[in-house]
Structure formats: C-alpha cells, structure tokens
Amino acid sequence: MKTEIQPQECSRSEAFSLWMSSPVPMVTLMKTFDVSRLVKVSRRTGMKFTMLMCWCIGKAASSIEEFFLLPQDGRLFRFDRLAINIVVQNVKGGISLCDVPFSDDIEQFNADYLELTCRAAKTCESTSLDDYMIVGTSALPQTELDCIVNQYSGRYNNPFLAWGRYRKGLFKTTLPVSLQFHHVQMDGQHAVRFLQCLQHEISSI
C-alpha cells in the first residue's frame, strides 16, 4: 500500500526541506562486494546469479526503514512492501522492465523472477507494481565495470543499484556495485548500513 505522509511528522523532515527542491538531489555510492558465496550457490543450485543478487538486495533493503519512503512530485510517500525492478533484454533487441515482488522465501522470489522476466522478454511489454516501493536494478554482465551512474533528472527517485561482470580472483570473486538514492529518502549513514547489510546477505545466503 502507498500512503502519503507529512514530512514534518517523520525523521526526514529536515532532509525534505533541504533537498526536495534540489535540481540534483541524487547521491551515488560505490562498494566492491565479495560475491564468492553467491557464485557458489548459483552454480550449486542452478539459480541465476542476477536473481540471487536481487533477492539479497530485497532482503537487505527490507531491514532499512528508509527504503520504504519515496519523495515524489513534492510529496513524501511510505510503502508497506518492496519489489525489485529488473531490466530485461527482449526478443526485439530492446529492453523491457518488470517489477518482481520481494519475498523472504527465496524459492517464491525465484519463481516470480523467472516467470515475470521471461514474460517481459517474450512480449516486449513492461509491467509495474504501483503499490510497491520499487528498488531499481540493472545488470550488465557483458563487461567489467567500476561504476554506473543513472539519470539525475529527478523524474526517477527510487533507489537504484547497478553492476557489471563479477571479477574472479585467486581467493575470492568480487563485484563493484553502484547505489544511487534520493537524499530526501535517506542519508549516507542509511545507505552505508544498507550496503553492509547487503554484504551480510550475500555472504550468508
């Protein structure tokens, strides 16, 4: 459910007054993750690496209250559930987007992920879940990337994570990930706590 809240009645009151009208309100952080465990689980179970990464993102985000807030059109909204947005390469050579509802049950999330991404690829139609807080993602495994910065237009204010191909080392496999977020939604300390939670979920899946 999506509910409008009054900024002055929540912890983001000062941030709302400072940055809601900012022409460039987005912040980008980058962290290199140890994804050795994720690669092993993917190979052992046959689950896609990107799906596992998205599930870990949803799991980490669901533990951070600020991830359920969205500044939009000069207003502030709170959601009670999350979904992960996936960019899908479709059969026409373009991209389609689909929102996958997050579930603590990884088997359920995997089933929804496979069904919805496959449908988007075949139909070339994007789907959205309006009553969910959307965490955007984009995976570009064709090449190794150090950082990805999304549009700073203020039209898309949802948190957004992006990454390229993971890097195999002698003792561990690493993956640089970019996190972009709206400064009204959260401060750097919240984003850092999320990144720490994400590494924990990746390492303990």
C-alpha positions as CSV (number, residue, x, y, z in Angstrom):
1,M,0.0,0.0,0.0
2,K,1.2,3.5,-0.8
3,T,0.4,6.2,1.8
4,E,1.2,9.9,1.7
5,I,2.8,11.2,4.9
6,Q,3.6,14.6,6.1
7,P,7.4,15.2,6.0
8,Q,7.3,17.2,9.3
9,E,5.9,14.2,11.1
10,C,8.8,11.8,10.2
11,S,12.5,11.7,10.6
12,R,13.1,13.0,7.1
13,S,11.6,16.4,7.8
14,E,14.9,18.4,7.6
15,A,16.1,16.4,4.6
16,F,12.8,17.2,2.8
17,S,13.2,20.9,3.4
18,L,16.8,20.9,2.2
19,W,16.7,18.7,-0.9
20,M,13.2,18.2,-2.2
21,S,13.6,21.2,-4.5
22,S,17.2,20.5,-5.3
23,P,18.0,20.3,-9.0
24,V,20.4,17.4,-8.4
25,P,19.1,15.5,-5.3
26,M,20.6,12.1,-6.1
27,V,23.6,10.6,-4.3
28,T,25.8,7.8,-5.7
29,L,27.9,5.4,-3.6
30,M,30.0,2.5,-4.8
31,K,31.2,-0.5,-2.9
32,T,33.0,-3.6,-4.1
33,F,31.4,-6.8,-2.7
34,D,32.8,-10.2,-2.1
35,V,30.3,-12.4,-4.1
36,S,32.2,-15.7,-3.8
37,R,29.4,-17.3,-1.8
38,L,26.8,-16.1,-4.3
39,V,28.7,-17.6,-7.3
40,K,29.0,-20.9,-5.4
41,V,25.3,-21.0,-4.6
42,S,24.4,-20.1,-8.2
43,R,26.5,-23.0,-9.6
44,R,25.2,-25.5,-7.0
45,T,21.5,-24.7,-7.3
46,G,21.2,-23.6,-10.9
47,M,19.7,-20.3,-9.7
48,K,20.7,-17.3,-11.8
49,F,23.4,-15.1,-10.2
50,T,21.4,-11.9,-11.0
51,M,18.3,-13.3,-9.3
52,L,20.3,-14.2,-6.2
53,M,21.8,-10.7,-6.2
54,C,18.3,-9.1,-6.5
55,W,17.0,-11.3,-3.7
56,C,19.9,-10.2,-1.4
57,I,19.1,-6.6,-2.3
58,G,15.5,-7.0,-1.3
59,K,16.4,-8.8,1.9
60,A,18.9,-6.0,2.9
61,A,16.5,-3.2,1.9
62,S,13.6,-4.7,3.8
63,S,15.6,-4.2,7.0
64,I,16.1,-0.4,6.4
65,E,13.1,1.7,7.2
66,E,14.1,4.5,4.8
67,F,13.9,2.1,1.8
68,F,10.1,2.2,2.2
69,L,10.0,6.0,1.7
70,L,9.7,7.8,-1.7
71,P,9.9,11.5,-2.4
72,Q,7.8,12.2,-5.5
73,D,6.3,15.3,-7.1
74,G,7.0,17.5,-4.0
75,R,5.4,14.9,-1.7
76,L,6.6,12.1,0.5
77,F,5.1,8.6,0.4
78,R,5.5,5.4,2.5
79,F,5.0,1.9,1.3
80,D,4.5,-1.3,3.2
81,R,6.1,-3.7,0.7
82,L,9.0,-3.9,-1.7
83,A,9.6,-5.0,-5.3
84,I,12.8,-5.3,-7.3
85,N,12.7,-3.7,-10.8
86,I,14.6,-5.8,-13.4
87,V,15.8,-4.6,-16.8
88,V,15.2,-7.4,-19.3
89,Q,16.7,-7.8,-22.8
90,N,13.7,-8.6,-25.0
91,V,13.3,-10.5,-28.3
92,K,13.3,-7.4,-30.4
93,G,16.7,-6.4,-29.1
94,G,15.5,-3.6,-26.9
95,I,14.8,-3.6,-23.2
96,S,11.6,-4.1,-21.1
97,L,11.2,-3.6,-17.4
98,C,9.4,-5.7,-14.9
99,D,8.8,-5.4,-11.1
100,V,9.2,-8.6,-9.1
101,P,7.6,-8.5,-5.7
102,F,10.1,-9.3,-2.9
103,S,9.5,-12.3,-0.8
104,D,11.6,-13.6,2.2
105,D,11.1,-17.0,0.6
106,I,13.8,-17.3,-2.0
107,E,12.1,-20.1,-3.8
108,Q,9.0,-17.9,-4.3
109,F,11.1,-14.9,-5.4
110,N,12.9,-17.1,-7.9
111,A,9.7,-18.5,-9.3
112,D,8.3,-14.9,-9.7
113,Y,11.6,-13.7,-11.1
114,L,11.7,-16.4,-13.8
115,E,8.0,-16.0,-14.8
116,L,8.0,-12.2,-15.0
117,T,11.3,-11.7,-16.7
118,C,10.6,-14.4,-19.3
119,R,7.2,-12.8,-20.0
120,A,8.8,-9.4,-20.4
121,A,11.4,-10.8,-22.7
122,K,8.8,-12.5,-24.9
123,T,6.1,-9.9,-25.0
124,C,8.4,-6.8,-25.1
125,E,6.0,-5.2,-22.6
126,S,7.0,-3.6,-19.3
127,T,5.0,-4.2,-16.2
128,S,4.9,-2.3,-12.9
129,L,3.6,-2.7,-9.4
130,D,2.2,0.7,-8.3
131,D,1.5,-0.2,-4.7
132,Y,5.1,-1.4,-4.1
133,M,8.2,0.6,-3.2
134,I,10.4,-0.2,-6.2
135,V,14.2,-0.7,-5.9
136,G,15.7,-0.4,-9.3
137,T,18.5,-2.7,-10.6
138,S,20.5,-3.1,-13.8
139,A,23.0,-5.8,-14.5
140,L,25.4,-5.5,-17.4
141,P,27.4,-8.8,-17.2
142,Q,28.9,-8.3,-20.7
143,T,31.8,-6.5,-19.3
144,E,33.5,-5.5,-16.1
145,L,32.5,-2.0,-14.8
146,D,33.8,0.1,-12.0
147,C,30.7,2.3,-11.6
148,I,27.3,3.1,-13.1
149,V,25.5,6.4,-12.6
150,N,21.9,6.6,-13.5
151,Q,19.9,9.7,-14.7
152,Y,19.9,12.6,-12.2
153,S,16.8,14.2,-13.6
154,G,14.6,13.9,-10.5
155,R,12.0,12.0,-12.5
156,Y,13.0,8.6,-11.2
157,N,13.7,9.0,-7.5
158,N,13.7,5.3,-6.4
159,P,16.9,3.8,-5.1
160,F,18.9,2.2,-8.0
161,L,21.7,-0.4,-7.9
162,A,23.7,-1.4,-10.9
163,W,26.7,-3.7,-11.7
164,G,28.7,-5.3,-14.5
165,R,30.5,-8.6,-14.7
166,Y,32.0,-10.1,-11.5
167,R,35.7,-10.4,-11.2
168,K,37.3,-13.8,-10.4
169,G,40.4,-13.5,-8.2
170,L,42.8,-16.1,-6.8
171,F,41.0,-16.3,-3.4
172,K,37.7,-14.5,-3.9
173,T,35.2,-13.2,-6.5
174,T,34.4,-9.5,-6.3
175,L,31.7,-7.2,-7.8
176,P,31.7,-3.4,-7.8
177,V,28.1,-2.2,-7.2
178,S,26.8,1.4,-7.6
179,L,23.9,2.6,-5.3
180,Q,22.1,5.7,-6.2
181,F,19.4,7.2,-3.9
182,H,17.5,10.4,-3.3
183,H,18.8,12.5,-0.4
184,V,15.3,13.1,0.9
185,Q,14.8,9.4,1.2
186,M,18.0,8.7,3.2
187,D,21.3,10.0,4.3
188,G,24.7,8.5,3.7
189,Q,24.6,6.6,7.0
190,H,21.4,4.8,6.0
191,A,22.9,3.9,2.6
192,V,26.1,2.6,4.2
193,R,24.1,0.5,6.6
194,F,22.2,-1.0,3.7
195,L,25.5,-1.8,1.9
196,Q,26.8,-3.5,5.0
197,C,23.5,-5.5,5.3
198,L,23.8,-6.4,1.6
199,Q,27.3,-7.8,2.1
200,H,26.0,-9.8,5.0
201,E,23.1,-11.3,3.0
202,I,25.4,-12.1,0.1
203,S,27.9,-13.9,2.4
204,S,25.2,-15.8,4.4
205,I,22.7,-16.8,1.7
